[in-house]
């Protein structure tokens, strides 16, 4: 699951990214409201954590603009303010939840899980094609021949390919979804992780393969 974190205090942002990554989330961090709104326009996220007091657009404005265009993305607001009126304003603007600083890491993770639970319930934890199955909760790929524990990035990459069987996924999209916008990752890293997945599929005697489509990206298809 991919989250956008908009928090302008960089030490806190780094700490939150680390906490969320340890809890199996993929996180993109931005540091002002304008970048947050632009990132959320991509539709690449399953949830967002927005600090209210940020440079540029504040978190409430970002949230209101998001809701004004009909986007129902789950949003958790972070703020140093604890007054009831501020909480009411955030919730009336369309926030799913509200957390006041300072907060415990466990509470943040619990609240994110609660606000995104509906999405988790709607989507199966398992994806499959041919004789392979990916468990998205444990990052495990399996076949009748055995199983492998995948890294976070391997799992997200395979998930993208499984969601589009027979259709190429571009390197740019793989970079955006797996490494995040603005990560600075080179396109060559996509090939490296594709090679990791290919070796695991071969070891599992999978009846599907990852094929490179020149100029279009990579696709997952049944072996000929």
Wavefront OBJ file of the C-alpha trace (Angstrom):
o trace
v 0.000 0.000 0.000
v 1.366 3.407 -1.005
v 0.988 6.512 1.145
v 1.783 10.169 0.589
v 3.276 11.921 3.626
v 3.199 15.739 3.599
v 5.177 17.027 6.599
v 7.470 20.066 6.435
v 9.544 19.184 9.535
v 12.172 17.096 7.783
v 13.539 15.209 10.829
v 9.971 14.205 11.747
v 9.246 13.304 8.126
v 12.280 11.006 7.971
v 11.239 9.337 11.222
v 7.666 8.790 10.016
v 8.830 7.388 6.684
v 11.039 4.900 8.527
v 8.189 3.857 10.856
v 5.728 3.363 8.025
v 8.200 1.464 5.868
v 8.841 -0.922 8.756
v 5.094 -1.541 8.771
v 5.151 -2.565 5.086
v 3.949 0.735 3.598
v 5.542 2.373 0.581
v 5.852 6.086 1.365
v 6.522 9.177 -0.733
v 7.424 12.283 1.283
v 6.801 15.898 0.269
v 7.389 19.021 2.343
v 4.753 21.563 1.306
v 1.107 21.672 0.343
v 1.634 22.538 -3.306
v 3.784 19.452 -3.882
v 1.271 17.369 -1.923
v -1.635 18.415 -4.134
v 0.396 17.819 -7.286
v 1.467 14.345 -6.111
v -2.088 13.390 -5.166
v -3.270 14.359 -8.653
v -1.481 11.270 -9.986
v -3.990 8.914 -8.374
v -1.119 6.649 -7.308
v -1.910 6.557 -3.586
v -4.002 4.468 -1.215
v -3.972 7.087 1.536
v -2.417 10.383 2.629
v -1.057 11.858 5.864
v -1.164 15.663 5.738
v 0.305 18.107 8.235
v -2.027 21.091 8.587
v 0.635 23.783 8.987
v 2.827 23.614 5.863
v 4.484 26.111 3.500
v 2.385 26.989 0.470
v -1.040 25.402 0.692
v -1.934 24.253 4.195
v -3.229 20.745 4.829
v -6.863 21.841 5.133
v -6.720 23.572 1.730
v -5.113 20.524 0.127
v -7.829 18.346 1.634
v -10.668 20.632 0.500
v -9.338 20.769 -3.069
v -8.997 17.006 -3.072
v -12.612 16.555 -1.975
v -13.867 19.281 -4.342
v -12.785 17.188 -7.316
v -14.537 14.119 -5.942
v -11.443 12.299 -4.670
v -12.373 10.082 -1.695
v -8.784 9.092 -0.849
v -8.450 8.331 2.904
v -6.723 11.279 4.608
v -5.276 11.597 8.112
v -4.475 15.118 9.320
v -1.505 15.863 11.592
v -1.336 19.052 13.646
v 0.149 20.584 16.751
v -3.236 22.138 17.509
v -5.529 20.312 19.917
v -8.502 22.686 20.117
v -11.884 21.129 19.399
v -12.698 23.743 16.733
v -9.578 22.780 14.748
v -10.496 19.107 14.901
v -14.054 19.847 13.794
v -12.772 21.992 10.905
v -10.528 19.168 9.715
v -13.251 16.544 9.893
v -15.852 18.810 8.283
v -13.380 19.482 5.455
v -13.370 15.769 4.648
v -10.623 14.231 6.796
v -11.056 10.588 7.769
v -9.131 11.050 11.008
v -7.131 13.558 13.005
v -3.980 13.094 15.117
v -2.459 15.710 17.410
v 1.314 16.038 17.876
v 3.096 14.591 19.730
v 1.769 11.103 19.104
v 2.938 7.531 19.540
v 4.149 5.699 16.432
v 1.846 2.764 17.215
v -1.178 5.069 17.274
v -0.274 6.583 13.905
v 0.033 3.139 12.294
v -3.208 1.959 13.928
v -5.123 4.989 12.673
v -3.781 4.592 9.132
v -4.765 0.926 9.141
v -8.237 1.821 10.400
v -8.883 4.489 7.775
v -7.669 2.289 4.910
v -9.269 -0.930 6.174
v -12.185 -0.651 3.756
v -9.777 -0.739 0.818
v -7.980 -3.747 2.258
v -11.284 -5.582 2.739
v -12.382 -4.867 -0.818
v -9.181 -6.125 -2.385
v -8.029 -9.695 -1.958
v -4.690 -10.119 -0.280
v -3.719 -12.559 -3.030
v -3.108 -12.090 -6.737
v -2.400 -14.891 -9.148
v -1.709 -15.805 -12.738
v -1.025 -19.261 -14.084
v 0.478 -21.389 -11.338
v 1.909 -18.511 -9.247
v 0.302 -16.604 -6.389
v 1.454 -13.407 -4.707
v 0.348 -12.794 -1.125
v 0.421 -9.028 -0.787
v 0.303 -9.075 3.012
v 3.339 -11.329 3.484
v 5.244 -10.451 0.263
v 5.379 -14.169 -0.586
v 5.322 -15.617 -4.085
v 4.417 -19.283 -4.363
v 3.783 -22.067 -6.869
v 3.298 -25.841 -6.551
v 7.117 -26.059 -6.529
v 7.702 -23.844 -3.484
v 7.741 -20.224 -2.358
v 9.976 -17.171 -1.920
v 9.833 -14.195 0.399
v 10.115 -11.078 -1.748
v 11.527 -7.709 -0.818
v 9.123 -4.779 -0.535
v 10.083 -3.441 -3.968
v 9.988 -6.867 -5.641
v 6.515 -7.461 -4.262
v 5.165 -4.087 -5.403
v 6.682 -4.531 -8.848
v 5.170 -8.000 -9.270
v 1.829 -6.695 -7.982
v 1.760 -4.052 -10.723
v 2.499 -6.668 -13.376
v -0.136 -9.061 -11.985
v -2.750 -6.314 -12.048
v -2.148 -5.800 -15.780
v -1.644 -9.319 -17.200
v -0.805 -9.290 -20.885
v -0.397 -5.503 -20.927
v 2.962 -3.730 -20.690
v 3.738 -1.535 -17.695
v 6.193 1.218 -18.571
v 9.503 1.691 -16.791
v 8.371 5.186 -15.822
v 5.244 3.866 -14.131
v 7.228 1.166 -12.336
v 9.665 3.799 -11.060
v 6.839 6.088 -9.906
v 4.864 3.351 -8.149
v 7.733 1.327 -6.648
v 10.408 3.956 -5.941
v 8.252 7.074 -5.815
v 8.180 10.348 -7.705
v 11.367 12.336 -7.326
v 13.324 9.402 -5.910
v 16.149 9.944 -8.385
v 16.256 6.216 -9.156
v 17.678 5.373 -12.573
v 15.641 3.409 -15.131
v 18.326 0.718 -15.009
v 17.197 -0.256 -11.491
v 13.922 -1.489 -12.987
v 15.816 -4.013 -15.127
v 17.776 -5.156 -12.061
v 14.597 -5.943 -10.120
v 12.966 -7.510 -13.167
v 15.953 -9.869 -13.325
v 15.476 -10.741 -9.634
v 11.843 -11.633 -10.276
v 12.680 -13.626 -13.396
v 15.133 -15.791 -11.466
v 12.556 -16.481 -8.775
v 9.876 -17.345 -11.339
v 12.296 -19.735 -13.031
v 13.189 -21.373 -9.706
v 9.482 -21.826 -8.945
v 8.927 -23.426 -12.368
v 6.328 -20.786 -13.093
v 4.234 -21.123 -16.220
v 4.299 -17.336 -16.649
v 7.159 -15.047 -17.635
v 8.081 -11.360 -17.635
v 8.680 -10.176 -21.181
v 10.284 -6.897 -22.215
v 8.326 -4.956 -24.813
v 10.654 -2.473 -26.562
v 9.453 1.077 -26.047
v 6.517 -0.014 -23.870
v 7.911 -1.640 -20.729
v 7.394 -5.097 -19.253
v 4.439 -7.462 -19.197
v 3.540 -10.676 -17.420
v 2.201 -13.410 -19.688
v 1.759 -17.162 -19.986
v 4.838 -18.991 -21.188
v 4.613 -20.050 -24.857
l 1 2 3 4 5 6 7 8 9 10 11 12 13 14 15 16 17 18 19 20 21 22 23 24 25 26 27 28 29 30 31 32 33 34 35 36 37 38 39 40 41 42 43 44 45 46 47 48 49 50 51 52 53 54 55 56 57 58 59 60 61 62 63 64 65 66 67 68 69 70 71 72 73 74 75 76 77 78 79 80 81 82 83 84 85 86 87 88 89 90 91 92 93 94 95 96 97 98 99 100 101 102 103 104 105 106 107 108 109 110 111 112 113 114 115 116 117 118 119 120 121 122 123 124 125 126 127 128 129 130 131 132 133 134 135 136 137 138 139 140 141 142 143 144 145 146 147 148 149 150 151 152 153 154 155 156 157 158 159 160 161 162 163 164 165 166 167 168 169 170 171 172 173 174 175 176 177 178 179 180 181 182 183 184 185 186 187 188 189 190 191 192 193 194 195 196 197 198 199 200 201 202 203 204 205 206 207 208 209 210 211 212 213 214 215 216 217 218 219 220 221 222 223 224
